[in-house]
Amino acid sequence: MRRLSRHRNPSDPSLTKADGLTGNLVGKPDMLPPNRSELALGTHLFKRAIGTKELVQVDRVNKGERLLLDVGTAITVGNVVSTKENVATFQLARPVCAEENSRVAISRKIAGRWRLIGYGIIKE
């Protein structure tokens, strides 16, 4: 019997070192939350970005900006398509499976690295 090496088939996620299935969900049909390629988030921004040496003030979310969103176990980039008061609507690069009222971590690229700037709550 021939033994499989982790390096022989890099396309098989069960045999690779990196976890290519991170963020994916498996469930019975019609039992999972809806897939969303667009999210409306009630945003709650911090006064300062988390993880920076300098005290970087967090500005408002602007239309056209690209932000990193952590939705459950999924990570995706979202483009801000509209903002109104404290609600921002994002067009997602990768769809996510999420319920209404779930929390989403919001990060912005500051000095070449993604830094946590706040969170959002999914609106319907």
Residue frames relative to the residue before (quaternion, step in Angstrom):
aa qw qx qy qz dx dy dz
M 1.0000 0.0000 0.0000 0.0000 0.00 0.00 0.00
R 0.3312 -0.7626 0.5311 0.1633 3.54 -0.83 1.02
R 0.3243 -0.7566 0.5416 0.1704 3.54 -0.87 0.97
L 0.3928 -0.7222 0.5222 0.2269 3.58 -0.96 0.91
S 0.2878 -0.7321 0.5939 0.1686 3.53 -1.05 0.80
R 0.5693 -0.5956 0.4394 0.3578 3.58 -1.13 0.55
H 0.7085 0.4745 -0.2606 0.4527 3.58 1.14 -0.51
R 0.5577 0.6448 -0.3879 0.3503 3.63 1.19 -0.16
N 0.8076 0.1276 -0.0588 0.5728 3.59 0.99 -0.70
P 0.1102 -0.8529 0.5067 0.0604 3.61 0.29 1.20
S 0.6097 0.5659 -0.3709 0.4130 3.62 1.18 -0.26
D 0.6178 0.5249 -0.3475 0.4713 3.60 1.23 -0.29
P 0.3682 -0.7775 0.4581 0.2239 3.64 -0.36 1.18
S 0.6325 0.5331 -0.3537 0.4367 3.61 1.11 -0.45
L 0.7247 0.4215 -0.2360 0.4914 3.60 1.24 -0.31
T 0.6319 0.5428 -0.3369 0.4388 3.60 1.21 -0.02
K 0.5889 -0.5836 0.4309 0.3564 3.54 -1.27 0.38
A 0.6899 0.4378 -0.2742 0.5072 3.57 0.98 -0.83
D 0.3888 -0.7200 0.5266 0.2305 3.55 -1.08 0.70
G 0.1638 -0.8384 0.5171 0.0534 3.55 0.02 1.33
L 0.6676 0.5025 -0.3065 0.4559 3.59 1.21 -0.22
T 0.3557 0.7493 -0.4905 0.2670 3.60 1.24 0.12
G 0.7982 0.2868 -0.2268 0.4787 3.55 -0.90 0.96
N 0.6093 0.5491 -0.3610 0.4437 3.60 1.22 -0.21
L 0.2158 -0.7700 0.5894 0.1148 3.56 -1.15 0.68
V 0.1532 -0.7477 0.6385 0.0986 3.52 -1.19 0.67
G 0.2046 0.7799 -0.5720 0.1504 3.56 -0.95 0.86
K 0.6395 -0.5043 0.4057 0.4147 3.51 -1.31 0.13
P 0.6101 -0.5583 0.3994 0.3957 3.61 -1.09 0.60
D 0.8481 0.1391 -0.1595 0.4857 3.54 -1.09 0.88
M 0.5932 0.5638 -0.3784 0.4325 3.62 1.20 0.35
L 0.6434 0.5140 -0.3198 0.4685 3.60 1.22 -0.37
P 0.5939 -0.5294 0.4427 0.4136 3.59 -1.22 0.34
P 0.6387 -0.5534 0.3606 0.3947 3.62 -1.17 0.36
N 0.4640 -0.6180 0.5511 0.3146 3.54 -1.27 0.54
R 0.0919 -0.8058 0.5847 0.0154 3.55 -0.90 0.93
S 0.1575 -0.7689 0.6126 0.0939 3.55 -0.90 0.94
E 0.7271 0.2443 -0.1875 0.6135 3.55 1.36 -0.01
L 0.0910 -0.7971 0.5964 0.0239 3.57 -0.98 0.90
A 0.1717 -0.7171 0.6631 0.1285 3.54 -1.14 0.76
L 0.0530 -0.8243 0.5631 -0.0232 3.57 -0.61 1.16
G 0.3298 -0.6595 0.6350 0.2305 3.50 -1.11 0.79
T 0.2026 -0.8423 0.4916 0.0885 3.59 -0.29 1.25
H 0.0868 -0.7448 0.6612 0.0227 3.50 -1.19 0.82
L 0.0763 -0.8388 0.5390 -0.0004 3.58 -0.14 1.29
F 0.4749 -0.6518 0.5165 0.2879 3.54 -1.17 0.71
K 0.5898 -0.5544 0.4370 0.3921 3.59 -1.25 0.27
R 0.7932 0.1011 -0.0244 0.6000 3.58 1.07 -0.83
A 0.5527 -0.6098 0.4604 0.3327 3.56 -1.20 0.65
I 0.4056 -0.7044 0.5348 0.2308 3.55 -1.12 0.77
G 0.8075 0.3179 -0.2236 0.4438 3.59 -1.00 0.84
T 0.5989 0.5365 -0.3892 0.4495 3.60 1.16 0.33
K 0.5303 -0.6256 0.4633 0.3358 3.57 -1.10 0.67
E 0.7072 0.3759 -0.2313 0.5524 3.53 1.00 -0.90
L 0.4801 -0.6394 0.5061 0.3234 3.56 -1.18 0.43
V 0.0654 -0.8288 0.5555 -0.0165 3.57 0.01 1.35
Q 0.3750 -0.7232 0.5409 0.2094 3.56 -0.71 1.13
V 0.3360 -0.7262 0.5640 0.2041 3.59 -1.07 0.75
D 0.2483 -0.7626 0.5849 0.1213 3.54 -0.75 1.15
R 0.6862 -0.4604 0.3671 0.4270 3.54 -1.35 0.20
V 0.5213 -0.5777 0.5171 0.3565 3.54 -1.32 0.33
N 0.1754 -0.8181 0.5449 0.0552 3.58 -0.79 1.06
K 0.5850 -0.5707 0.4472 0.3635 3.54 -1.17 0.63
G 0.7798 0.3031 -0.2520 0.4863 3.59 -0.98 0.94
E 0.5469 0.6240 -0.3906 0.3986 3.61 1.25 -0.20
R 0.2938 -0.7262 0.5943 0.1823 3.58 -1.17 0.70
L 0.0071 -0.8012 0.5968 -0.0444 3.56 -0.74 1.13
L 0.4278 -0.6715 0.5432 0.2662 3.55 -1.23 0.55
L 0.1011 -0.8051 0.5841 0.0193 3.58 -0.80 1.05
D 0.1691 -0.7550 0.6276 0.0868 3.56 -0.93 0.97
V 0.0105 -0.8056 0.5887 -0.0658 3.56 -0.33 1.32
G 0.7920 -0.0910 0.0272 0.6030 3.59 -0.22 1.22
T 0.7713 -0.2614 0.2191 0.5374 3.58 -0.63 -1.13
A 0.5950 0.5828 -0.3585 0.4216 3.60 1.26 -0.17
I 0.1515 -0.7533 0.6340 0.0877 3.54 -1.15 0.75
T 0.1018 0.7920 -0.5927 0.1051 3.56 -0.84 1.00
V 0.4074 -0.6628 0.5607 0.2835 3.54 -1.29 0.33
G 0.1036 -0.7996 0.5899 0.0439 3.55 -0.98 0.85
N 0.2846 -0.7247 0.6029 0.1742 3.54 -1.05 0.84
V 0.3921 -0.7101 0.5332 0.2404 3.57 -0.84 0.97
V 0.1566 -0.8107 0.5605 0.0645 3.58 -0.60 1.16
S 0.7984 -0.0636 0.0124 0.5986 3.59 1.19 -0.41
T 0.1067 -0.7634 0.6325 0.0752 3.53 -1.27 0.50
K 0.0570 0.7657 -0.6384 0.0536 3.53 -1.09 0.76
E 0.8054 -0.1154 -0.0089 0.5813 3.55 -0.46 1.29
N 0.7850 -0.2822 0.2108 0.5095 3.64 -0.59 -1.07
V 0.5758 0.5474 -0.3969 0.4597 3.61 1.15 0.56
A 0.0578 -0.7847 0.6171 0.0029 3.55 -0.82 1.08
T 0.2294 -0.7543 0.6013 0.1300 3.57 -1.04 0.83
F 0.1517 -0.8068 0.5706 0.0218 3.55 -0.82 1.13
Q 0.2423 -0.6875 0.6613 0.1768 3.55 -1.20 0.71
L 0.2733 -0.8172 0.4924 0.1221 3.59 -0.52 1.20
A 0.4794 -0.6537 0.5100 0.2876 3.55 -1.12 0.76
R 0.7703 0.1234 -0.0498 0.6236 3.57 1.12 -0.73
P 0.4324 -0.7122 0.4764 0.2808 3.63 -0.64 1.03
V 0.1942 -0.7700 0.5989 0.1033 3.56 -1.20 0.61
C 0.3634 -0.6881 0.5870 0.2235 3.52 -1.29 0.46
A 0.2585 0.7854 -0.5138 0.2286 3.60 -0.30 1.22
E 0.4090 -0.7053 0.5323 0.2280 3.53 -1.19 0.68
E 0.6189 -0.5123 0.4442 0.3964 3.52 -1.31 0.38
N 0.8127 0.2474 -0.2343 0.4726 3.58 -1.18 0.76
S 0.4358 0.6591 -0.4874 0.3716 3.62 1.22 0.31
R 0.4236 -0.6892 0.5241 0.2662 3.56 -1.18 0.58
V 0.1338 -0.7726 0.6198 0.0332 3.52 -1.14 0.81
A 0.3310 -0.7240 0.5673 0.2106 3.60 -0.86 0.95
I 0.1759 -0.7860 0.5884 0.0712 3.58 -0.95 0.93
S 0.0260 -0.7982 0.6014 -0.0229 3.57 -0.82 1.08
R 0.1965 -0.7565 0.6169 0.0921 3.53 -1.20 0.71
K 0.4708 -0.6541 0.5073 0.3053 3.57 -1.13 0.65
I 0.0436 0.7780 -0.6194 0.0955 3.54 -0.62 1.25
A 0.8362 -0.0486 -0.0261 0.5456 3.57 -0.67 1.13
G 0.7447 -0.4524 0.2191 0.4391 3.56 0.93 0.94
R 0.7244 0.3574 -0.2385 0.5391 3.61 1.25 0.09
W 0.4993 -0.6391 0.4916 0.3172 3.55 -1.16 0.65
R 0.0353 -0.7979 0.6010 -0.0284 3.56 -0.81 1.09
L 0.5036 -0.6594 0.4782 0.2879 3.55 -1.00 0.91
I 0.0711 -0.8219 0.5651 0.0108 3.58 -0.75 1.06
G 0.7953 -0.1806 0.1227 0.5655 3.60 1.22 -0.19
Y 0.3679 -0.6968 0.5569 0.2626 3.51 -1.28 -0.42
G 0.2081 -0.7668 0.5929 0.1311 3.53 -1.29 0.30
I 0.2776 -0.7267 0.6003 0.1858 3.55 -1.24 0.42
I 0.4597 -0.7165 0.4581 0.2561 3.56 -0.73 1.13
K 0.1846 -0.7564 0.6228 0.0768 3.52 -0.92 1.07
E 0.5312 -0.6337 0.4535 0.3327 3.61 -1.15 0.49
